[in-house]
Amino acid sequence: MTIPLRLGLAGLGTVGIGVVKIVQAHAELIARRAGRPVEIVAVSASSRKKNRSADISAYAWEDDPVALARRGDVDVLVELIGGENGPAKALVETALANGKDVVTANKAMLARHGQTLAEAAEAAGRALRFEAAVAGGIPVIKALAEGLAGNAIRRVMGVMNGTCNYILTRMESTGLPYETVFEEARQLGYLEADPSLDVDGIDAGHKLSLLAAIAFGCQVDFDAVHLEGIGAVSIDDIRLARDMGYAIKLLGVAQMTGRGLEQRMTPCLVPEAHPLAQLQGGTNMVVIEGDAVGQIVLRGAGAGEGPTASAVMGDVIDIARGLRLPVFGQPAAGLVAAPPAAVSAAAPWYLRMTLIDKPGALARIATALGDSGISIDRMRQYGHEGAHAPVLIVTHKASSDDIRHALERFEDTGVLVGAPVALRIEDV
């Protein structure tokens, strides 16, 4: 008789219940594909009495999630609690110390503690899998660590937060301002309890740091990710970008350069013909560029019960099959921290600002750009507003440091009304 793989499931929220449903609905299919049965033996969550959309009565209950990690009848601990510290981290550490494999969807924990946890897992000879932590149902971890293992990765980029993509595409399709669509997203339950995790790029930055570690064979370094949110993007920016043949996306980019590892999660303009620009709603997309394979595009649901639970079960089935891989694609003990790139690669920039409508105002802005080593590709005024003159400038290629210097010089001109908006035009 084939011995089943026994799961302890910590967290019975949306994803946890999704895992329960898959295990219950596809038991025979999973057993055939895994080569052995997979069953849930014990669960833990914050409330035993909560009404859930799946029957968990057959499973043992633990009030303390860490107790799951000590149970003798659990082979794999599935951590779906969330949070970079606290019970989730204690649970994973205890599971590894007790000789159990771990599957997690916890991007925040891995972005902060991934190196330490990976070393602990590999020293214990256990698996630590996290496909569900990045891009929901898209198997991007597997693609990088396995399918593209023969490539030198040149760049990883993508739209990795469905909530931000929903807000930006909803603004474009309806003409509604950011504040209105933000509140709509909140009412629909799309935003995290702390909305800044979504709209400030933190959630997506966690994911990018994990992909960069695998792609470039280095330690996870979330603190080196340059983060900018979408709060400054207006409906005017979206319309003007589209008029120029671009769409605005919260875009993550990681690439190894001669200056070090560049990691940024920022709103950017991307050409409307590229698949990234055509991405609608809450969908995610990851683009990987390898020296042998060229550019490949992975697109799919980035969150939700089914897609994320699907990713969890993909990892569980690999463990059932006996697949053992280093956590980040290479032995963790040999990974070193990559020097962070201090300056991003040069690119054209979109600059929108409102000036006081008086003689010489535009000349002062042009002078500030020239003094910062930035040349203007095109410039126009639009929608004149009484004593104020909205201005759009597209620069030739410039570094982010040069743009930052120019923005500082703008403040000294005395002709700005409000803060300017500066968005990179990404070469995708």
C-alpha positions as a printed Julia matrix, in Angstrom:
428×3 Matrix{Float64}:
   0.0    0.0     0.0
   1.33   3.44   -0.96
   1.91   5.69    2.04
  -0.02   8.98    1.78
   1.6   12.37    2.09
   0.01  14.0     5.13
  -0.58  17.76    5.26
  -0.95  20.1     8.2
  -2.73  23.22    7.0
  -2.25  26.49    8.92
  -4.67  29.19    7.81
  -8.2   28.65    6.55
  -8.81  31.91    4.76
  -9.49  32.2     1.05
  -6.43  30.26   -0.06
  -6.55  27.67    2.72
 -10.14  26.76    1.89
  -9.12  26.62   -1.76
  -6.51  24.0    -0.87
  -9.1   21.99    1.07
 -11.44  22.04   -1.92
  -8.76  20.87   -4.35
  -7.63  18.02   -2.08
 -11.22  16.89   -1.58
 -12.38  17.28   -5.2
  -9.34  15.82   -6.94
  -8.08  13.14   -4.57
  -7.82  10.41   -7.22
  -6.29  12.71   -9.85
  -3.7   14.01   -7.38
  -2.8   10.48   -6.27
  -2.22   9.4    -9.87
  -0.08  12.42  -10.66
   1.84  12.41   -7.37
   2.31   8.64   -7.24
   0.77   8.52   -3.79
  -2.33   9.85   -2.01
  -2.25  13.36   -0.55
  -4.46  14.01    2.45
  -5.03  16.72    5.03
  -4.78  15.4     8.58
  -4.84  18.56   10.74
  -5.69  22.24   10.42
  -5.4   25.45   12.41
  -6.97  28.89   12.09
  -7.92  31.86   14.25
 -11.51  30.64   14.73
 -12.87  27.11   14.9
 -16.5   28.25   14.74
 -16.32  30.36   11.57
 -18.71  29.28    8.82
 -16.56  28.05    5.92
 -17.39  26.93    2.4
 -15.7   23.54    2.81
 -16.15  20.68    5.28
 -13.16  20.44    7.65
 -14.84  18.24   10.27
 -12.7   15.21    9.4
  -9.45  16.97   10.26
  -7.81  17.32   13.63
  -7.88  20.86   14.99
  -5.01  22.77   16.62
  -5.7   26.09   18.3
  -1.98  26.85   18.25
  -0.7   26.74   14.65
   2.84  25.98   15.83
   1.47  22.73   17.29
   0.87  21.55   13.72
   4.61  21.66   13.17
   5.18  19.26   16.05
   2.57  16.65   15.13
   3.98  13.25   14.34
   1.32  12.61   11.69
   2.2   15.69    9.56
   4.74  15.35    6.74
   4.27  18.74    5.06
   3.36  21.98    6.79
   1.34  24.33    4.55
   1.64  27.89    5.91
  -1.12  30.24    4.76
  -1.3   32.55    7.76
   0.72  35.44    6.33
   2.82  38.12    7.99
   6.58  38.48    7.83
   7.12  37.64   11.51
   5.01  36.31   14.39
   3.2   32.96   14.19
   3.95  32.36   10.51
   7.72  32.57   10.92
   7.67  30.59   14.16
   5.55  27.94   12.48
   7.91  27.51    9.53
  11.01  27.45   11.72
   9.45  24.83   14.01
   8.36  22.7    11.06
  11.84  22.64    9.56
  13.4   21.92   12.96
  10.99  18.97   13.32
  11.96  17.48    9.96
   8.93  18.57    7.95
   8.77  19.99    4.46
   7.1   23.4     4.1
   4.92  24.97    1.44
   4.07  28.65    1.9
   2.4   31.53    0.09
   4.05  34.07    2.4
   5.95  36.53    0.2
   6.53  39.06    3.0
   8.18  36.48    5.26
  10.41  35.15    2.49
  11.37  38.63    1.27
  12.61  39.43    4.79
  13.84  36.06    6.06
  14.18  33.93    2.94
  17.94  33.44    3.15
  17.88  32.28    6.77
  14.91  29.97    6.2
  16.44  28.55    3.02
  19.68  27.73    4.82
  17.73  26.06    7.64
  15.66  24.0     5.19
  18.62  22.83    3.15
  20.7   22.03    6.23
  17.84  19.84    7.45
  17.39  18.23    4.03
  13.83  19.54    3.77
  11.93  21.31    1.0
  10.76  24.89    1.31
   8.5   25.72   -1.64
   6.74  29.01   -2.38
   5.21  29.04   -5.86
   2.04  30.6    -4.45
   3.98  33.57   -3.04
   4.51  35.15   -6.47
   1.88  35.89   -9.14
  -0.85  33.59   -7.83
  -1.56  30.77  -10.26
   1.28  31.59  -12.68
   4.06  28.97  -12.31
   6.85  31.54  -12.56
   9.05  30.11   -9.77
   9.06  26.74  -11.5
   9.78  28.37  -14.84
  12.82  30.23  -13.5
  14.26  27.52  -11.26
  13.6   24.55  -13.56
  12.43  25.24  -17.09
  14.9   28.09  -17.7
  17.75  26.7   -15.59
  19.99  26.51  -18.68
  19.68  30.24  -19.38
  21.59  33.22  -18.12
  18.68  35.47  -17.19
  19.02  39.0   -18.52
  15.91  40.61  -17.09
  12.73  39.8   -15.18
   9.86  42.23  -15.27
   6.13  42.24  -14.85
   2.86  43.43  -13.42
   2.66  41.6   -10.1
  -0.13  43.31   -8.17
  -3.61  42.79   -9.54
  -5.16  45.49   -7.38
  -2.95  48.21   -8.85
  -3.58  46.95  -12.36
  -7.31  46.97  -11.67
  -7.16  50.57  -10.45
  -5.12  51.82  -13.41
  -7.18  50.02  -16.08
 -10.44  51.0   -14.39
  -9.34  54.65  -14.38
  -8.64  54.43  -18.09
 -11.87  52.66  -19.05
 -14.17  54.9   -16.96
 -12.35  58.21  -16.82
 -12.74  58.18  -13.04
 -10.04  59.72  -10.82
  -7.68  57.66   -8.67
  -9.45  58.44   -5.39
 -12.81  57.22   -6.71
 -11.44  53.96   -8.12
  -9.36  53.39   -4.97
 -12.53  53.54   -2.87
 -14.32  51.27   -5.34
 -11.51  48.71   -5.01
 -11.79  48.93   -1.23
 -15.54  48.29   -1.34
 -14.99  45.28   -3.61
 -12.48  43.81   -1.14
  -9.54  44.05   -3.55
  -7.3   46.02   -1.18
  -5.24  44.59    1.66
  -6.25  45.56    5.21
  -3.31  47.95    4.94
  -3.87  49.41    1.43
  -0.31  50.74    1.26
   0.9   47.17    0.73
  -0.87  47.28   -2.63
  -0.84  50.87   -3.89
   2.65  51.76   -2.6
   4.19  48.77   -4.4
   5.26  46.88   -1.26
   3.4   43.64   -2.04
   4.72  43.57   -5.6
   8.2   44.52   -4.38
   8.25  41.44   -2.13
   7.52  39.29   -5.17
  10.14  40.99   -7.33
  12.87  40.44   -4.73
  12.12  36.7    -4.68
  12.22  36.42   -8.46
  15.49  38.37   -8.58
  17.13  36.0    -6.08
  16.29  33.0    -8.27
  17.02  34.69  -11.58
  20.43  36.07  -10.63
  21.63  33.56   -8.02
  21.88  35.92   -5.06
  20.42  36.47   -1.62
  17.0   38.03   -1.34
  17.33  41.76   -0.72
  13.93  43.41   -0.44
  15.45  46.53    1.14
  17.28  47.21   -2.14
  14.04  47.33   -4.17
  13.22  50.89   -5.21
   9.5   51.36   -4.54
   7.08  53.96   -5.87
   3.32  53.67   -5.67
   0.57  54.67   -8.07
  -1.02  57.39   -5.93
   0.48  60.25   -8.0
  -0.83  58.87  -11.32
  -3.77  60.95  -12.52
  -6.4   60.35  -15.16
  -4.59  63.04  -17.18
  -1.41  60.95  -17.12
  -3.3   57.88  -18.3
  -4.95  59.78  -21.19
  -1.77  61.56  -22.24
   0.21  58.32  -22.15
  -2.39  56.61  -24.33
  -2.32  59.51  -26.79
   1.43  58.94  -27.15
   0.98  55.19  -27.67
   1.7   54.0   -24.11
  -0.1   52.52  -21.11
   0.85  53.16  -17.48
   1.56  50.07  -15.36
   3.03  49.44  -11.93
   6.0   47.58  -13.38
   8.62  45.55  -11.57
  12.04  45.24  -13.21
  15.07  43.29  -12.03
  18.29  43.05  -14.0
  21.97  42.52  -13.27
  24.09  45.35  -14.63
  27.72  46.39  -14.46
  26.7   48.6   -11.54
  25.02  45.77   -9.58
  21.53  44.35   -9.2
  18.83  46.78  -10.22
  15.43  46.16   -8.62
  12.57  48.63   -8.96
   8.81  48.56   -8.64
   7.5   51.8   -10.09
   4.75  53.14  -12.36
   6.12  53.2   -15.92
   4.95  53.86  -19.44
   5.08  50.78  -21.69
   4.34  50.65  -25.43
   0.68  49.86  -26.1
   1.6   47.06  -28.54
   3.36  45.03  -25.82
   1.35  42.38  -23.93
   2.11  44.18  -20.65
   0.23  47.26  -21.86
  -2.79  45.17  -22.84
  -3.14  43.54  -19.43
  -6.55  44.29  -17.93
  -8.11  44.08  -14.47
  -6.57  41.96  -11.74
  -4.49  39.77  -14.05
  -0.72  39.41  -13.53
   2.01  39.04  -16.14
   5.68  38.15  -15.76
   8.17  38.54  -18.6
  11.47  36.66  -18.44
  14.4   37.23  -20.79
  17.03  34.52  -21.12
  20.1   34.45  -23.33
  19.03  31.22  -25.03
  15.25  31.34  -24.92
  14.76  35.05  -25.6
  11.68  36.69  -24.11
   8.82  34.59  -22.72
   5.55  35.9   -21.31
   3.59  34.24  -18.48
   0.07  35.56  -17.9
  -2.69  34.52  -15.51
  -4.69  35.16  -12.38
  -2.45  36.74   -9.77
  -4.61  36.06   -6.73
  -7.81  34.42   -5.55
  -8.89  31.15   -4.02
  -8.46  28.83   -6.99
  -5.32  30.21   -8.66
  -3.28  30.55   -5.45
  -4.44  27.19   -4.08
  -3.47  25.67   -7.43
   0.08  26.95   -6.94
   0.18  25.55   -3.39
  -0.89  22.14   -4.62
   1.7   22.19   -7.41
   4.39  22.44   -4.73
   2.73  19.77   -2.57
   2.61  17.34   -5.49
   6.28  17.95   -6.3
   7.14  17.04   -2.71
   4.96  13.92   -2.95
   6.92  12.94   -6.06
  10.17  13.25   -4.13
  11.42  16.33   -5.95
  14.05  18.15   -3.9
  15.52  21.43   -5.16
  17.45  24.24   -3.48
  14.99  26.86   -2.26
  16.25  29.6    -4.58
  17.51  27.35   -7.37
  21.07  27.18   -6.03
  22.37  26.02   -2.63
  21.52  28.77   -0.17
  24.82  28.52    1.71
  26.65  29.63   -1.44
  24.46  32.63   -2.23
  25.94  36.06   -1.65
  24.34  39.47   -1.51
  24.43  41.23   -4.86
  25.61  44.84   -4.75
  22.55  47.02   -5.37
  22.72  49.22   -8.45
  22.89  52.8    -7.27
  21.71  54.22  -10.61
  19.16  52.61  -12.92
  19.79  52.26  -16.64
  19.06  55.36  -18.69
  15.63  55.67  -20.34
  13.33  58.35  -21.73
  11.08  59.97  -19.13
   7.58  61.42  -19.12
   7.33  64.62  -17.07
   4.03  66.36  -16.33
   3.83  69.58  -14.39
   1.73  72.7   -13.99
   3.48  76.06  -14.34
   2.52  79.59  -13.45
   1.54  81.17  -16.77
   4.09  83.93  -17.03
   6.9   84.8   -19.46
  10.03  82.71  -19.09
   8.42  79.97  -17.0
   9.01  77.25  -19.55
  12.53  78.5   -20.22
  13.4   78.06  -16.54
  12.24  74.44  -16.66
  14.23  73.81  -19.85
  17.31  75.34  -18.23
  16.92  73.12  -15.15
  16.77  70.08  -17.4
  19.81  71.17  -19.38
  21.81  71.85  -16.23
  20.98  68.27  -15.17
  22.31  66.86  -18.43
  18.85  66.07  -19.82
  17.72  66.94  -23.35
  14.08  67.35  -24.4
  12.61  65.08  -27.05
   9.18  66.73  -27.21
   7.17  69.2   -25.21
   3.65  70.62  -25.35
   1.11  72.55  -23.34
  -2.42  71.24  -22.98
  -5.72  72.22  -21.35
  -4.75  75.78  -20.36
  -6.24  76.54  -16.93
  -6.47  80.32  -16.38
  -3.29  81.48  -14.69
  -1.83  77.97  -14.79
  -0.28  76.15  -17.75
  -0.14  72.32  -17.71
   2.98  71.13  -19.53
   4.08  67.71  -20.79
   7.73  66.95  -21.52
   9.23  63.73  -22.89
  13.0   63.56  -22.47
  15.67  61.71  -24.32
  17.38  58.96  -22.31
  18.37  60.01  -18.83
  19.32  58.24  -15.62
  17.05  58.3   -12.58
  19.71  60.33  -10.73
  19.69  62.98  -13.46
  15.88  63.13  -13.3
  16.01  63.42   -9.52
  18.49  66.27   -9.83
  16.27  68.04  -12.36
  13.22  67.73  -10.1
  15.21  69.32   -7.29
  16.19  72.16   -9.62
  12.52  72.61  -10.63
  11.71  73.51   -7.02
  14.11  76.45   -7.21
  12.55  77.93  -10.36
   9.58  79.47   -8.59
   7.24  78.61  -11.49
   5.82  75.23  -10.37
   2.26  74.78   -9.15
   2.18  71.57   -7.09
   4.53  68.61   -7.49
   5.59  67.35  -10.94
   5.02  63.74  -12.01
   7.97  61.81  -13.44
   7.42  58.38  -15.01
  10.01  56.23  -16.73
   9.29  55.05  -20.29
  10.38  51.42  -20.14
  12.02  49.59  -23.02
  10.16  46.3   -23.03
